[in-house]
C-alpha cells in the first residue's frame, strides 16, 4: 500500500543537486525504526543499514535523491535573478514555471521564470527554446528586499505540485528520482523485519546524480559492496511519437523494468529476472542503451575492484519536467523485487559460507 503522506513529503522537499540535506534527513527519519544504524557523509549521501553488520556480503540499494534545478548566478539592479542549471534542464519547459529560491538566510522566496512576451519576439525566433540567459526569475519583491534575502549561489527549485491521477498514477516534479528513493525506503523497512544473518544491507539516498553521479562514486567507495541495486527512472514509450522499435516497449503499470545492458552485471540481471518470475512480480525487460553510462549503476560497477551492479527502472513519462508521471503498481513491484532479491542473496551467501 502506498504511503502517500511520506511520498508527498519527499516529493515536496527541495533537493536541488548539491543541496540534498533536508530531503536526506527525511529519508533517514523514515528509516530510523527499521535500521540498526544511519549516517550521512561529506557529499550528503544518506545511509541506513539493516541486516548483520558482521556479514561478509554487503548489498547496496540506492537511488538518487537530488532533483534538477538552478542556482542564482546574478542579481541585476532591478532585483531580477539570472540563474544557471544544476542538472539536465529542458529549456522548452522552463518559461512560465513557478519556482522557489532557498535563500541563504533560511527564507523560501517564491518566484516565476519570466521571458519576453511572444508578441515582441521576431517570428523566426518564436519556435526556438530560449537560452537560459534570456530568462529571469521575478520574485515580485523590491530590489532592496531581494538583495536582503537572496545571494549569488542560492539554489532555485521548481515549485512543488504533487497530484494523484486516477487510481494508480502520481504526477510531480522530481519523480526522477525520488520515486526510486521511495522504493528504497519501503524495501528497507520491509527488510528490517526480516532476519538477515548473512548479508549487510545499506539503503542509500545518494546525492548529485544529476550533475555526474558524484554521490554514487563516494557512496560505493565508502561501502565497498559486493552487490549494488540502483533504482532510477526510465523513459516510458507508451506515449505518442516514441517508437518502440527505437526505444523498446516500456509501459506504465506493467511492472518494474529489469535492464539488460552494460550498466547491469549480466548474471545479476539474470538473477533478478529469475526471482521476479519465481515470485510472480510484474516486470518488464529493457536493453535500451540510451541510459547506459548515465545512471549511478554505471559508476558503482567500476568502484574499487568492481561491483556486481543491477539497474532497476521505473517507467516515467515526461522526464525532466514539472509534471512527470509514474505508476504506483510499478513502484510496488520494485519494492517486492528488491526484497526478494536480497532474500535470495541471503540464502546464497549462507550456502557459500557453509561450503567453506
C-alpha positions as CSV (number, residue, x, y, z in Angstrom):
1,X,0.0,0.0,0.0
2,X,1.3,3.4,-0.9
3,X,2.3,5.7,1.9
4,X,1.0,8.9,0.2
5,X,2.0,11.1,3.1
6,X,5.6,10.1,3.0
7,X,5.8,10.1,-0.8
8,X,4.2,13.6,-1.0
9,X,6.5,15.0,1.7
10,X,9.5,13.5,-0.1
11,X,8.5,15.0,-3.5
12,X,7.7,18.4,-1.9
13,X,11.0,18.7,-0.1
14,X,13.6,20.6,-2.1
15,X,16.8,18.8,-3.0
16,X,18.5,20.5,-5.9
17,X,21.8,18.8,-6.7
18,X,24.3,19.8,-4.0
19,X,21.5,20.8,-1.6
20,X,20.1,17.4,-0.5
21,X,20.5,17.6,3.3
22,X,16.8,18.2,4.3
23,X,15.4,15.5,2.0
24,X,18.2,13.1,3.0
25,X,17.3,13.6,6.7
26,X,13.6,12.9,5.8
27,X,14.8,9.6,4.3
28,X,16.8,8.7,7.5
29,X,14.0,9.7,9.9
30,X,11.6,7.4,8.0
31,X,14.0,4.5,8.4
32,X,15.2,5.1,11.9
33,X,12.9,2.5,13.4
34,X,14.0,-0.2,10.9
35,X,17.7,0.5,10.7
36,X,20.4,-0.5,13.2
37,X,22.5,2.5,12.1
38,X,22.1,5.6,10.0
39,X,24.8,8.0,8.7
40,X,25.5,10.9,6.3
41,X,28.8,11.5,4.5
42,X,30.6,14.6,3.4
43,X,28.8,14.6,0.0
44,X,25.3,14.4,1.6
45,X,24.7,10.7,0.8
46,X,22.3,9.3,3.5
47,X,22.8,5.7,4.7
48,X,20.5,3.4,6.6
49,X,21.7,-0.2,7.5
50,X,19.7,-3.3,8.1
51,X,20.8,-7.0,8.4
52,X,24.0,-8.2,10.0
53,X,26.9,-5.7,10.3
54,X,29.4,-8.5,10.6
55,X,28.2,-10.3,7.5
56,X,30.8,-10.9,4.8
57,X,28.4,-9.9,2.0
58,X,27.3,-6.3,1.6
59,X,24.4,-5.2,-0.5
60,X,24.0,-1.6,-1.5
61,X,20.4,-0.5,-2.5
62,X,20.4,3.1,-3.8
63,X,18.5,5.8,-5.6
64,X,19.5,9.5,-6.1
65,X,17.6,12.0,-4.0
66,X,18.7,15.1,-5.9
67,X,16.5,16.8,-8.4
68,X,17.2,19.1,-11.3
69,X,17.1,22.8,-10.5
70,X,19.1,26.0,-10.7
71,X,21.4,28.3,-8.8
72,X,21.3,32.1,-8.7
73,X,24.1,33.4,-11.0
74,X,23.4,37.2,-11.0
75,X,21.1,39.7,-9.5
76,X,20.5,42.9,-11.5
77,X,19.8,46.4,-10.2
78,X,16.1,45.9,-10.7
79,X,16.1,42.7,-8.5
80,X,15.6,40.2,-11.3
81,X,17.5,37.0,-10.8
82,X,19.5,35.2,-13.5
83,X,20.2,31.5,-13.0
84,X,22.4,28.6,-14.1
85,X,21.4,25.0,-14.5
86,X,22.1,22.3,-11.9
87,X,21.4,19.2,-14.0
88,X,19.7,18.4,-17.3
89,X,17.1,21.2,-17.7
90,X,14.7,21.1,-20.6
91,X,14.7,24.7,-21.7
92,X,11.4,24.2,-23.6
93,X,9.6,23.7,-20.3
94,X,11.2,26.5,-18.2
95,X,9.5,29.8,-19.2
96,X,6.5,30.5,-17.0
97,X,7.5,27.9,-14.4
98,X,6.9,28.7,-10.7
99,X,10.0,28.3,-8.6
100,X,11.2,28.7,-5.0
101,X,14.5,30.3,-4.1
102,X,16.0,28.7,-1.0
103,X,17.8,31.8,0.4
104,X,20.9,31.6,2.5
105,X,19.1,33.3,5.4
106,X,16.6,30.4,5.6
107,X,13.8,32.3,3.7
108,X,11.9,30.5,1.0
109,X,11.1,33.1,-1.7
110,X,8.5,32.2,-4.3
111,X,9.0,33.4,-7.9
112,X,8.2,32.8,-11.5
113,X,10.5,32.4,-14.5
114,X,9.8,35.3,-16.9
115,X,10.6,35.9,-20.6
116,X,9.9,38.5,-23.2
117,X,6.2,38.2,-24.5
118,X,5.9,36.2,-27.7
119,X,4.3,39.2,-29.3
120,X,7.7,41.0,-29.1
121,X,9.8,38.1,-30.3
122,X,10.8,38.0,-34.0
123,X,8.8,35.4,-35.9
124,X,11.8,33.3,-36.7
125,X,12.7,33.0,-33.1
126,X,9.3,32.1,-31.7
127,X,9.7,28.4,-32.3
128,X,13.1,28.1,-30.6
129,X,13.7,27.2,-27.0
130,X,15.1,30.4,-25.3
131,X,18.6,30.5,-23.9
132,X,18.7,30.5,-20.1
133,X,20.4,33.8,-20.0
134,X,17.4,35.3,-21.8
135,X,15.1,34.3,-18.9
136,X,14.9,35.7,-15.4
137,X,13.3,35.0,-12.0
138,X,10.7,37.6,-10.9
139,X,10.1,37.4,-7.1
140,X,7.7,40.5,-7.1
141,X,10.0,42.0,-4.4
142,X,11.8,45.3,-4.5
143,X,15.5,45.2,-5.4
144,X,16.3,46.0,-1.7
145,X,14.2,43.1,-0.5
146,X,15.7,40.7,-3.0
147,X,19.3,41.6,-2.0
148,X,18.4,41.5,1.7
149,X,17.4,37.8,1.4
150,X,18.9,36.3,-1.8
151,X,22.6,35.8,-2.6
152,X,24.5,34.5,-5.6
153,X,24.7,30.7,-5.4
154,X,21.4,30.2,-3.6
155,X,19.6,27.1,-5.0
156,X,16.4,27.5,-7.0
157,X,13.9,24.6,-7.4
158,X,10.7,24.2,-9.2
159,X,7.7,24.8,-7.0
160,X,6.0,21.6,-5.7
161,X,2.8,20.3,-7.1
162,X,2.0,16.6,-6.4
163,X,-1.2,15.1,-7.8
164,X,-2.5,11.6,-7.9
165,X,-4.1,10.8,-11.3
166,X,-6.7,8.0,-11.4
167,X,-6.3,5.0,-9.2
168,X,-2.6,4.3,-9.7
169,X,-0.6,7.2,-11.1
170,X,1.3,10.0,-9.5
171,X,2.5,13.2,-11.1
172,X,5.1,15.6,-9.8
173,X,8.4,17.3,-10.3
174,X,11.3,15.2,-9.0
175,X,9.9,11.8,-9.6
176,X,13.4,11.4,-11.1
177,X,14.4,10.0,-8.8
178,X,12.6,10.4,-5.6
179,X,10.2,7.7,-6.7
180,X,13.3,5.5,-6.6
181,X,14.2,6.8,-3.1
182,X,10.6,5.9,-2.0
183,X,11.2,2.3,-3.3
184,X,14.5,2.0,-1.4
185,X,12.9,3.3,1.8
186,X,9.9,1.0,1.7
187,X,12.1,-2.0,0.7
188,X,14.4,-1.3,3.6
189,X,11.5,-1.1,6.0
190,X,10.4,-4.5,4.9
191,X,13.9,-5.9,5.1
192,X,14.2,-4.5,8.6
193,X,11.6,-7.0,9.7
194,X,13.4,-10.0,8.1
195,X,16.1,-11.9,9.9
196,X,19.2,-11.4,7.8
197,X,22.3,-13.1,9.1
198,X,24.4,-13.5,6.0
199,X,24.0,-10.1,4.4
200,X,24.5,-6.5,5.5
201,X,22.2,-4.2,3.5
202,X,22.6,-0.5,3.2
203,X,19.9,1.7,1.7
204,X,21.4,4.9,0.2
205,X,19.7,8.2,-0.8
206,X,22.6,9.3,-3.0
207,X,23.5,12.9,-3.9
208,X,24.4,14.8,-7.1
209,X,23.5,12.2,-9.7
210,X,22.1,14.9,-12.0
211,X,25.5,16.6,-12.2
212,X,27.6,13.5,-12.8
213,X,26.7,10.6,-10.4
214,X,29.1,12.1,-7.8
215,X,27.4,10.8,-4.7
216,X,27.4,7.2,-6.1
217,X,31.1,7.3,-6.6
218,X,31.7,8.3,-2.9
219,X,29.0,6.0,-1.6
220,X,30.3,2.9,-3.3
221,X,33.8,3.7,-2.2
222,X,32.6,4.0,1.4
223,X,30.6,0.8,1.4
224,X,32.7,-1.4,-0.9
225,X,29.6,-3.5,-1.7
226,X,29.6,-7.0,-3.2
227,X,26.3,-6.3,-4.9
228,X,24.5,-3.0,-5.7
229,X,21.0,-2.4,-6.8
230,X,20.3,1.1,-8.3
231,X,16.7,2.4,-8.7
232,X,16.2,5.1,-11.3
233,X,13.5,6.1,-13.8
234,X,13.5,5.2,-17.5
235,X,11.6,6.5,-20.5
236,X,8.1,5.2,-20.9
237,X,7.3,4.5,-24.5
238,X,3.5,4.3,-24.1
239,X,3.1,7.9,-25.3
240,X,2.7,9.3,-28.8
241,X,5.8,9.8,-31.1
242,X,8.0,7.4,-29.0
243,X,8.7,4.5,-31.4
244,X,9.2,1.2,-29.6
245,X,11.5,-0.1,-32.4
246,X,13.9,2.6,-31.3
247,X,13.4,2.8,-27.6
248,X,11.9,-0.5,-26.5
249,X,8.5,-1.4,-25.1
250,X,8.1,0.2,-21.7
251,X,4.6,0.8,-20.3
252,X,3.3,2.3,-17.1
253,X,1.6,-0.2,-14.9
254,X,3.2,-3.3,-16.4
255,X,5.9,-3.7,-13.7
256,X,9.4,-2.8,-12.7
257,X,12.0,-2.7,-15.5
258,X,14.9,-5.1,-15.3
259,X,17.7,-3.8,-17.5
260,X,19.9,-5.9,-19.7
261,X,22.7,-3.6,-20.9
262,X,26.3,-2.9,-19.8
263,X,25.3,-1.0,-16.6
264,X,23.9,-4.2,-15.2
265,X,26.1,-7.3,-14.4
266,X,24.8,-10.0,-16.7
267,X,24.4,-12.7,-14.1
268,X,22.9,-10.3,-11.6
269,X,20.3,-9.2,-14.2
270,X,19.5,-12.9,-14.9
271,X,19.1,-13.5,-11.2
272,X,16.6,-10.6,-10.9
273,X,14.6,-12.0,-13.8
274,X,14.6,-15.5,-12.3
275,X,13.5,-14.1,-8.9
276,X,10.7,-12.0,-10.5
277,X,9.3,-14.9,-12.3
278,X,9.5,-17.2,-9.3
279,X,7.6,-14.7,-7.1
280,X,5.3,-13.6,-9.9
281,X,6.4,-10.0,-9.6
282,X,5.3,-7.9,-12.6
283,X,8.3,-6.9,-14.6
284,X,9.5,-5.7,-18.0
285,X,12.8,-6.2,-19.8
286,X,14.8,-3.4,-21.4
287,X,18.0,-3.4,-23.4
288,X,17.7,0.3,-24.3
289,X,21.2,1.8,-24.3
290,X,20.1,5.4,-24.1
291,X,20.7,5.4,-20.4
292,X,23.9,3.4,-20.5
293,X,26.6,5.3,-18.7
294,X,24.1,7.9,-17.4
295,X,23.0,6.3,-14.2
296,X,24.6,5.7,-10.8
297,X,24.9,2.0,-11.7
298,X,27.5,2.8,-14.4
299,X,29.7,4.4,-11.8
300,X,29.1,1.9,-8.9
301,X,30.1,-1.1,-11.1
302,X,33.6,0.5,-11.6
303,X,34.1,1.2,-7.9
304,X,37.1,-0.4,-6.1
305,X,37.8,-3.8,-7.8
306,X,34.4,-3.9,-9.4
307,X,30.8,-4.4,-8.2
308,X,28.0,-6.7,-9.4
309,X,25.6,-3.9,-10.3
310,X,21.9,-4.0,-11.3
311,X,19.8,-1.2,-12.6
312,X,16.1,-1.4,-12.0
313,X,14.0,1.2,-13.6
314,X,10.6,2.8,-13.0
315,X,8.7,3.8,-16.2
316,X,8.4,7.6,-16.3
317,X,6.5,9.9,-18.7
318,X,7.6,13.5,-19.3
319,X,11.0,13.1,-17.7
320,X,12.8,16.3,-16.5
321,X,9.6,18.3,-16.5
322,X,7.5,19.6,-13.6
323,X,4.7,17.0,-14.4
324,X,6.5,13.6,-14.6
325,X,4.2,10.6,-14.3
326,X,4.8,7.2,-12.7
327,X,2.5,4.3,-11.8
328,X,2.4,3.0,-8.2
329,X,1.9,-0.6,-9.4
330,X,5.4,-0.4,-10.9
331,X,6.7,1.0,-7.6
332,X,5.1,-1.8,-5.6
333,X,6.7,-4.3,-7.9
334,X,10.1,-2.7,-7.4
335,X,9.8,-2.9,-3.7
336,X,8.8,-6.6,-3.8
337,X,11.6,-7.4,-6.2
338,X,14.3,-5.8,-4.1
339,X,13.1,-7.7,-1.0
340,X,13.0,-10.9,-2.9
341,X,16.5,-10.4,-4.4
342,X,18.0,-9.7,-1.0
343,X,16.3,-12.7,0.5
344,X,17.8,-14.8,-2.4
345,X,21.3,-13.3,-1.7
346,X,20.8,-14.2,2.0
347,X,20.3,-17.8,1.1
348,X,23.1,-17.8,-1.5
349,X,25.6,-16.3,0.9
350,X,24.6,-18.9,3.5
351,X,25.4,-21.7,1.1
352,X,28.7,-20.2,0.2
353,X,29.7,-19.8,3.8
354,X,28.6,-23.3,4.7
355,X,30.7,-24.7,1.9
356,X,33.9,-23.1,3.2
